[in-house]
Amino acid sequence: MTSLKPITYRGGIVRFEIPSDWIEEYEPSGGGTFYENRPDSGTLRLNVLSFSSKNTPAEEMARSVFKDNPTEVLPSGFLMRHYIKAAEEKGEGLEIYRWEVAVPIEPYSLRLVMFAHTIVEGQQSDPRIAVELQMIAQSVLKAEFSQEDGVGGDYDHSGSPA
C-alpha cells in the first residue's frame, strides 16, 4: 500500500490525498500539478473556478451546472461529473480522466473543483496506472470541499496565502 500525504489546496478550498512520493507544483494565481517523478507518469491537475450570481441561489446553481450530464452524489453531498476525454499533444494520444465537483457557496456563488489526470493513450491497461487511477478516484470521493467564501489571490508553493 502506498503511503499518502494530505494536500490542503489554497488554504482549504479542497483537501485530498496523493501518494507521499509525488511532486507538488503550484501556480501563483491558482492551479496545482501533482505527479510521480518517473518517465511516462500520469499527471494530476487541480483547478478551481468560482461563479457568482445576483439572484440565483447557490444550491440552484450547483444543480444546474451539470444539468445535461450524468452525475453522482459524493459522500459529502455535492454533485460530481466524471468522464474520460481523448486528446492529442505533439502527435501523441492522451486520455484525460476528469472529476468535476460543484460546491455551492451561500448565498449566490458556486465553486467548480476540477481534477484532471492525464495519461498516454493505452496506459490505462498498465496495472500500475490502473491502480493510480483508482487511487485518484478514491481521493476525489473522500475529498473535503469548503463552502466558505474564499479569498483569491497569489499563494506560495505550500498553498498558503503569500
C-alpha positions in Angstrom: 0.0 0.0 0.0 1.3 3.4 -1.0 1.5 5.9 1.9 -0.5 9.1 1.2 0.0 12.7 2.1 -2.6 15.3 2.6 -3.0 18.3 0.2 -4.6 21.4 1.6 -5.2 23.5 -1.6 -5.4 27.3 -1.3 -6.0 27.5 2.4 -8.5 24.7 2.5 -10.8 25.2 -0.6 -10.3 21.5 -1.1 -8.4 18.8 0.9 -7.5 15.5 -0.6 -4.6 12.9 -0.6 -2.0 11.9 -3.1 0.9 9.4 -2.8 3.6 10.8 -0.4 6.3 10.5 -3.1 4.5 12.6 -5.7 5.8 16.1 -6.6 3.6 19.1 -6.0 3.8 22.2 -8.1 1.5 25.3 -7.7 0.9 28.2 -9.9 0.9 31.6 -8.1 -2.5 32.6 -9.3 -4.1 29.1 -8.9 -3.9 25.6 -10.1 -1.9 22.7 -8.9 0.0 19.9 -10.6 0.9 16.5 -9.0 2.9 13.6 -10.4 5.3 10.9 -9.6 8.9 11.7 -10.7 9.3 8.9 -13.3 9.1 8.7 -17.1 5.6 8.4 -18.5 3.9 9.0 -15.2 0.4 10.4 -15.2 -0.2 14.0 -14.2 -3.0 15.2 -11.9 -4.0 18.8 -12.3 -6.4 20.7 -10.0 -8.1 23.9 -10.9 -11.0 25.7 -9.2 -13.4 28.2 -10.9 -15.7 30.4 -9.0 -19.0 31.8 -10.3 -21.4 34.3 -8.7 -24.9 35.4 -9.4 -27.0 38.4 -8.3 -30.1 36.3 -7.7 -29.7 32.6 -8.4 -29.3 30.7 -5.1 -26.1 28.7 -4.7 -27.9 25.3 -4.4 -29.8 26.0 -7.7 -26.5 26.9 -9.4 -25.0 23.6 -8.2 -27.9 21.6 -9.5 -27.9 23.3 -12.9 -24.2 23.3 -13.7 -24.3 19.6 -14.9 -28.0 19.6 -15.8 -27.5 17.7 -19.2 -24.8 15.3 -17.9 -24.8 12.2 -15.7 -23.7 12.9 -12.2 -23.3 11.1 -8.9 -23.6 12.4 -5.4 -20.4 12.3 -3.4 -20.4 11.2 0.3 -20.1 15.0 1.0 -23.5 15.6 -0.7 -22.0 17.5 -3.6 -22.7 16.6 -7.2 -19.8 15.3 -9.3 -19.5 14.7 -13.0 -16.9 12.1 -14.2 -15.8 11.5 -17.7 -12.9 10.5 -19.9 -11.8 12.7 -22.8 -9.4 11.8 -25.6 -6.8 14.4 -26.6 -3.6 14.8 -28.5 -0.4 16.7 -27.8 2.5 16.8 -30.2 1.1 13.9 -32.1 0.7 11.7 -29.0 -2.7 10.3 -28.0 -3.7 11.1 -24.4 -6.6 10.1 -22.1 -7.8 12.7 -19.7 -9.8 11.4 -16.7 -11.9 14.2 -15.3 -13.7 14.6 -12.0 -15.7 17.9 -11.6 -17.4 18.8 -8.3 -20.0 21.5 -7.9 -19.7 23.2 -4.5 -22.4 25.7 -3.6 -21.2 28.8 -1.7 -24.1 30.6 0.0 -25.9 32.7 -0.8 -25.2 33.2 -4.6 -21.9 31.6 -5.6 -20.6 28.3 -7.0 -17.2 26.8 -6.9 -16.3 24.2 -9.6 -13.4 22.0 -8.4 -11.9 20.2 -11.3 -9.4 17.3 -11.1 -7.9 16.0 -14.4 -5.5 13.1 -14.6 -3.7 12.8 -17.9 -2.1 9.6 -19.2 -0.7 8.4 -22.5 -3.3 6.6 -24.5 -3.1 2.9 -23.9 -1.6 3.3 -20.4 -4.9 2.5 -18.8 -4.2 -1.2 -19.3 -0.9 -0.9 -17.4 -1.6 -2.3 -13.9 0.4 0.5 -12.2 -1.6 3.1 -14.0 -4.9 1.3 -13.2 -4.0 1.4 -9.5 -3.1 5.1 -9.8 -6.4 5.9 -11.5 -8.3 4.0 -8.8 -6.4 5.9 -6.0 -7.2 9.2 -7.6 -10.9 8.3 -7.9 -11.0 7.3 -4.2 -9.2 10.5 -3.2 -11.8 12.6 -5.0 -14.6 10.7 -3.4 -13.1 11.3 0.0 -12.1 14.9 -0.6 -13.3 17.7 1.7 -14.6 20.8 0.0 -15.0 24.1 1.8 -18.3 26.0 1.5 -16.7 29.2 2.9 -16.5 32.2 0.6 -12.8 32.1 -0.3 -10.3 34.8 -0.9 -8.5 34.7 -4.2 -5.0 36.0 -4.9 -1.4 34.7 -5.1 -0.4 31.8 -2.9 3.0 30.3 -2.2 4.0 26.8 -3.0 2.5 25.4 0.2 -1.0 26.6 -0.7 -0.9 29.3 2.0 -1.5 32.9 1.4 1.7 34.6 0.3 
